[in-house]
Amino acid sequence: MKGYTPHNLSNFGTAYGVNIPGNGPEYEVITPMNRLKLGSGKAAEALPSGTKLGLPSPSWEKLSITTSLDQNIQTIKDIFKDCSDIIFRTIEIAPDIKAFITYVEGVVTSEELQSHMLEPIIEAYVRMLNTDPVERIEASKLEPIENTRVSLSQVKCSSQWVDVVEDIMNSSVAVFVDGLSKVYLFNIKGGIRRSVAEPETESLIRGPREGFTEMLRTNTAMVRFKIKTPNLKMYSMVIGTETKTDIVVSYIEGLADPKMVNDVKKRLKDIKIDGILESGYIEELIEDHPYSPFPQMQYTERPDSVAAQLLEGRCAIFVDGTPFVLVVPVTFFQLMQAGEDYYERFFISNFIRWIRYFFLMVALFLPALYIAVTTYHQDMLPTKLLLSIAAAREAIPFPALVEALMMEISFEALREAGIRLPKSVGQAVSILGALVIGQAAVQAGIVSAPMVIIVSLTGIASFTIPHYSLAITIRLLRFPLMLLAGVLGLFGILLGITWVLVHVTQLTSFGVPYMSGVSPFYGTDHKDIFSRAPWWKMKERPAWLSKHNQVRAKPEINGTPKKDKVW
């Protein structure tokens, strides 16, 4: 909090729900582990339930809609004071009966508002004027406008201001009618959003080319297109006192474990925060082990991937405003699988998967092994290779550990620069930068040529991991292993491997062991861990996941080799 004056601290605490000693009320602060209370240097204490969160509740939340249109107009204008994107319009829906329309510009579909609401209302009003004598009617006896004047399907009524304001913020058009103590709310969600396109982060050679967008209902509909059963449930909730972000928990009833589904819902309902802007917020707030570097949820942009996980008995968490959908629970081996593993024939899929696992080991251990062998265990190298490495390192002023750290950090910096730069130049900068810096460093005698080769192979190997969240974890774990190798040699690498194995075997994802299939061991699950069996052999769902309905195919299906047939 350095740089804040006492006055600024007071404003900060009031606005963001943080208690600064001696400055106003105390509000709730949410962390991934529990709810904490900030104090002056004291240990954090759990807040009692019911403590206020964020900004105080405005006075209008407890008010009801009145029959006076003028009073309602004044209230709605006070609520949305200084909101330039809120549109107000007064119209007549019948002789001597006025109405007032309010909506947020840019988040509703203007064409639907014009053609399905304004035009029918005006046409009905003109017809009443053209009658002889002019047809006059009281507002209380006027037929509901959603049945006679407006041709929109999603409509509801409310008499509470808190519901009206919330629906306006959620892309509804509010219609106030003079003499009625209720408001018609027509949902016309629209606005400019990104269209469906191929995901850039999960490209495939063979498979569907569609990806999720930032529209929640577009994303859920794309899953509905693939799983056409009423057993596919879409449980909705709203999280965030200010953003009021729509969240959907999707699962297949009868396949997903009810205890796991209830656990997911409970963790989401326990979140008390001012806003959710991306699914990454949800991931950190509900994961089992927040201090573990390993990802405990899978995020994906692909509807086919979500559908496949749902069919195995998992849950999907959709968050409005992001194309990344969370899938829970997850295992380590699931993060080593790609969509193409199930679209190509199993011979090809197995070959690619074995390469993936091999280069996972390369990405994690190759720099550490090089440091350990060249520093402490030179006698393990063949004589010619040892002489070649010694000649290359003869003029290098740094030990192998420092040399490796410099090159690895430089490579990570180039990779990050390539991501952040515009796409037209980012890839060229990262490739040329690596070539130029590597060549210049070798010629200057700062690093050796073998080290450049080792770092390059390690970087290429990390790109073979299909999920970025696991790939970045492997890249992070590489550095402590390098330090252990530089200090203790192969014994240090062995200590690091032991720690990693002990850690991952203790991890869980929503109560499911992270290494399920291996620890604990399930024989039937080995058909889709280190290799993929043919589809006609994968007749059961994972034993550790779908406990109520494990059979997914009949014993003998098309493609099963017959006993009287030969290859």
N, C-alpha and C positions, 0 to 999 in steps of 0.2 A: 504493500500500500504506500510505498514511498512516493512522495511528490503530491499527495493529496493533503489539502488543508482540512482542518476540522469541519469547516462548512461543507466541503466536497464530500468528506467521509459520511456526513449525515445524509446528504442526498443519495450517495451511493447505497447506503444501508436501506434507506426507504424504498428506493426504486428496485433493487435487486434482491430484496428479502434477506439481507445479511445484517446481523445485529452488530452494530458498533457500540461498545460500552458507553452508556450515557447518552445515546442518540436514538430515541424513539423506540418503537415496539420491536419485538423479536420475531423473525419469520423463519420458516423451515428451509434448510439447505439439503439438497438431495445429492448423495454420492452413489457410486456403484455398489457399495457395501451396505450402507444404512443411512438413516437420517441423522445429521449431525447438528450440533449447536456450537456456533463460534463464540469463543470467549477471549479474554485477554491473557493469552499464554497458558491457559488451562487445558487439560486434556478434554477431547471431544466427548460429549455426553449425548446419549440418545434422547431425541425430542419426544415428548408425549404425543400420542395420536390426537388429531384434531387441531394441531397448531396451524396457524394461518400460513399460506404459501403465497409469496409474491405480493402483488399490489392489493390494497384493500378493495373490498367489493363495493362497486358504485351503488348509489342509492336507488337508481332506477331498476335494479335487478329484482327488487321485491314488489314493483308496481305492476298493475294490471292495465290492460287496454280499456279506455273509456269509450263512451258513445259519442263524445265530442270530437269531431274530426280536427277542429282547430287546435284543441289541446294535444291530440296525438301528433299532429304535425310539429307543434312546438317541441314536444318531447323528443321526437326522432331527430330533429335538427340540433337540439342540444346534445344529444348522444354523439352525433357525427359532426360535431363542430370542428372546423378546420380540416375536414376530410374532403379534398377537392375531387376525389374519384367517386363520391357518392352522388347519384343522380336523383333529384326530386322532381316529380311532375304531378300536377293536378288535372284531372279530367272529370267529365260528367258521364255517368253510366246510365242515368235515367233523368227525366225532367225533375229538377229541383233536388237531385241526389248527386252529390259530388263524391269523388274517390281520389285517393292520393297514392301514387306509385313510387316506390323507393327500391333501388338496386345499386350494386357496385359495377361501375363501368369497367369493361375489360374482362370480367370473369363470367358474364352471362352471354349467351348467343343472341346478338342483336337481331338477326334475321327471324329467329323464333319468337322473340319478344314482339317484333313488329307484326308478323303475319298471324301468329296464333293468339295474341292477347290484345294488342292495341287496335288492330283493324276490326276484329269481331266485336269488341266493346263499342267502338265508334259506330259501326254499322247497326248494331242493335239500338243504340241511342237515336240514330237518325230515323229508323223505322218507327220508333215510339213518337217522335216529333211529327211524322207525316200522317199519323192517325187523326181522324176527325171525329170527335174532339181529341185533343192531345191526351194520350194515356198517362195518367199520373198514379203513382203508387208509393206507399210508405216503404222506407228502407227495411223495416222488419218483415214486410210481406214480400219483398223482392226475392225472386228465385235465386238460389246460389249461383254466383257467376261462373263457378267451375263447371256447372252442368249446362248452362245456357249460352254463355258468352265466350268462354275461353276453352280452346281445344288443346290443352296440355295434360299429359297423363299424371305427372308427379305433382300432387297438390295436397296440402294439409292446412288446417286452421289452428290458430293459437290465440289465447287471450292474455298471455304473459309476455312482458317486454324482453325478458332474458331469452326466451325461445325465439322471438322475432328477430332480435339482433344476431343471435347465433346463426339462424338460417340465412339472413342477409349476407353474413360473412361467408356462408357456405354456398354461394352462387344462387340464392333464391331471390325472386322478385316479390316484394311485400305489397299487398293491395289493401289499403285502409278504406273503409266505406263509412260515410257519415251516417250516424245513427246505429251502427253495429259495434258491439264491444268485442269483436274478434277480428283477426287479420288473416287474409288469404295469403298463403306462401306457395309460390309456384317455382319449382326447381328447374332452372334453365342453364345448367352448368355448361360453360363453353370457354371462350377465350382462346388465345393463340398458344398452342402447345406443340411440342415436337411430334412428328408423325412416326409411325412404326418403321424401324430400320434395323439393319443387321448390327448386332452388338460388336463394338470394336475391341472390347477386352476379351471376348471369348469367340474368336473366329474359328470356323471349322471348314474342312475340305468337303465333307459330306454331312448334311443335316439341315434342319430348318434355318431359314435366313431371317427370321423375325426376332425382335427383341423387345423387352419391356420399355415403356415410356414413363414420363412423370405423372401420367393420369392414372389414378388408382383403379377406377372402374374399367379402363381399357386393359389394364394388366390382369385383373381378375377375369375379365371376359376372354382373354387369350388362353387362360388356363381352362375355362369352361369349354372352349372350343375343342380342347383335347380330351377332357374327362367329362363325358356327357352322362352324368348320373346324379340323381338327387342326393346321393350319399356324400357328395362333395359339399362340405359346409363352408360357409364364409361368415365367420363371427366378427362383427364390427365393434369398435370402441373408439373413443376419442381421448387423446393424451396431449397435455400441454395447456396450462391455464391461459396462455396468450395466443399461441399458434393454433390450438384446437385441431391438431393433426389427426386425420382419419387413419386408423390402423385396422387391418383385417387379418385375422388368424384363419388360415385355411387348412383343412384336413379332410380325410375320407373316413366317415363314420363306419365303424366295423373293422377298419384296418389299423388306424392309429390307436395307441394305448390310451384309454380314457384318463389314466392318472397323469400321463405325460401331457396330454392336451390341457387338463385342468391346471397343471403346473405352469404351462406357458401362459395361460390366461391370468393366473394369479400374479405371476411376476410382472406382467404388463400392467395390471390394474394397480399394483403397488407403486408404480412410477409416479412420482409427484414432482413435476418440473415445469418451468415456464414455457418451454417450447421444444418441439422435435422437428428438426429440419432435414434429417437424413436417417437412413436405417442404421448408420454407425452409432448414433446416439443410443438406439435400442440395444444394439449388440453389447455395448459396454455396460449398460445398466442392468442387464438380466443374465449375463454369462456366469457360469459356475465359479471360475477362477480368474478374477480380474487381473492378477499379477503374473499370470503365465504368458510367455511370449507366443504360445501356440494358439491358433484360432480355434474357438469352440463352436463356431457357427459357420456355415457356408453362405456366401452371398453370390447371387447370379443374376444375370440379365436375360437368361434364356427361358422361355415358357416351357420348352420341352424338358429341360433339366428339372424345373420345379414339378412338372407333371410326373416325371419318373420317380422323384423322391416321394411325392405324395402316394404313389402306387405302392411304395415299399412300407408305408406306415408313418412317414414323417409329417411334420407340420411346416407350413410356410407362413411367414409374416410379411405382409405387404404394408408399405408405408407410403402415404400420399406425398407426391413431390419428388420421388426418386425412382429410378428404374431398377435399383438393386433390391432384390427380394431375399430375405433371410430364410435359411432352411435349418431346422433343428429336429432331433439332435444330429451331431456329426461325429465321424470317426477320422482318425489319421489317414486311413486307407481310402476313405471317400474323397479326401482332398487330393489324392494322387490319381484320380480317375477323371477322364475327359469324356465329353459327349460322344466323340467319334469312336470310343471304345465299344460302343453298343450299336453303331451304325455300320461299321466295317465287319467283314468276316473275322471270326475269332482268331485265325492264324495271324492276320495282320495286327489285330488289336493286342494280342499277347506279345508280339515282337516289340511293338511300340511301348507297351507298358513296362517290359523288362528294361528297355533302354532308359525309360523314365526313372526307374528305381536305381539303375546303375549310376546315372548322372546326378541323382539326388545325393548319393554317397560322395561323388566327386565334388559337388558344390560344397558339401559340408566339411570334408576331411582333407582334400588335396593340398591346400596351402599349409595346413597344420602338419601334415606328413612331410612335406618338403622341408619345412623349417626344422622339424625334429631330426630328420635323417641327415641333413647337411650340417647341423649344429652338433649333434651328440652321437649319431649312429652312422658315421661315414663308412664303417666296415660292412654295412649291409648292402652297399652299392657295388655293382661290378666295377672292376678296375678301370676300364675304358670310360664308362659313364662318370665315375668319380673324377678321373683326370679331366674330362671335358667340363664338368661343372666347376672344378677347382680353377681351371684356366679362365673360365668366364667370370669367376668371382675374384680373380686375383687383384684387380685394380679397384674393386668396390670398397668404399670406406665404411659401409654400414654392415652390421650383422644381418643375418637372414630375416630375423623377426622385424627389425625396423624397415628393411627393404620391402618385405611383404606388406606391412601396414601402410607404407607410403603408396604402393601401387594399388592396393585394395581400396583405400580411401579415394584415390584419384579416379579409379574406375567407377566407384559409386557416385562420385560427383558428376562425372560425365554422363552416367546413366540418368541421374536426376535432371541434369540440364537438358538432355534429349527429350525428356517427358514434358518439361515446362516450356520449352521453346515451341514456336509454331510448328505444326506438323511438316510444313514444306521444307524447313531447314533443320528441325530437331534431329532427325535420324542421321542426316549428313554430318551434322556437328559432332554427334556422339561417335560415329565411326571414324571420321577423319581425326577428331581429337584424340581418340585412343591410338590411332596409328602414328600420328605426329609426335604425341607426347612419349609414347613407348619408344619410338626410334630415337628421338632426341635424348631421352634418359639413358639409353644404352650407349649411344655415342659419347655422351658426356661422362660416362663411368659412374653414374649415380646408382643405377640398378643393372642387374645382369640379364642377359638374354633368356636364360632358363626361367627366371622369375617372371618375365613378361609372358612367356608361354604358359606358365602355371596360372597366372591371374586371368589370362584370356580364356583358358579352358574352364576355369571356375565360373567366370561370368557367363559363358555359353551354356554351361551345365545348369545354372540357375534358371535360365529361360525355358528349360524343358519341363519345369514344374507347372502343371496346368492352372493352379489357383494362386493368384498374387499374394493372398494373405499367408499362405504357407511358404511361398518362395521368399518373401521378405523375412520370415522367421528364420529360415535356413541361412540367409545372408547375415542376420544379426548374430546367430550362434557361431558363425565362422570365426568371429573376432575373439571371443573368450577361448575358443579352442586353439587359435594361433598363439595367444598369450601363454596358455598352459604348455603348448609344445615348445615355445621359446624358453621357458623356465625349467620344465621337468622332462622334456623330450617325449618319447613314446609313453612313458608312465603318466605324464600330464594328459595326453590324448585319451588314455584309458580311463583316467579319472573323469574327464569331460563326458565320454561316452556313457559311463556308469551313471553320472548325474542326469543326463538326458533321458536314459532309459527308465530310471527310477521316477523321474518327473512325469513322463508321458503315461506310465502305467498307473499313476495316481490321479490323473486328470479324468474328469467326467464332463459330459455335455448333457445337461438336463437329466442327470442321474445315470446316464449310459456311459460305461467305461470307454475312454478315448481309443484304446487299442482293441476294442471288441472284435472278435474273430480270431485273434491271436492270444490276447490276455484280457478276459477269459477266452478259452479256446472253444470254438464252435466248428465242427468238422464240415457241416453243410455250407457254411459261409465261405470256405476256401475256394468255392467255385467262382468267386468274384472278388478276390483280394490281390494276390500277386499275379494272377492270371485270370482270364475270363473264359469260363466254359461256354460251349455252344448254347444257344438259346433253348434248344430242346433238352438240355440238361439242367438249366436253371429253373426248376419247377417250384422252388420254395422261396419265400421272402426271408430276409435276415432273421435268424432265430432270436437274436437279442433285441429286435425292434418290434416286429409284428407278432405278438404272442397269442393273439386270438384267431388269426386267420393267416396261417403261414403258406398255404398252398395257393399258388398263382397260375398253375397250368395242370391239365389232366396228365395222368401218368404217361400216356403215349400220344404225342401230337405230331403233326406233319413235320417231317424233317428228321424224326428219330430213326436211326438206322435199324432196319429189320434184320432179324437173325438169319434169314435166308438170302440176304443180299451181301455182296462183297463190295469192297472199295473199287 
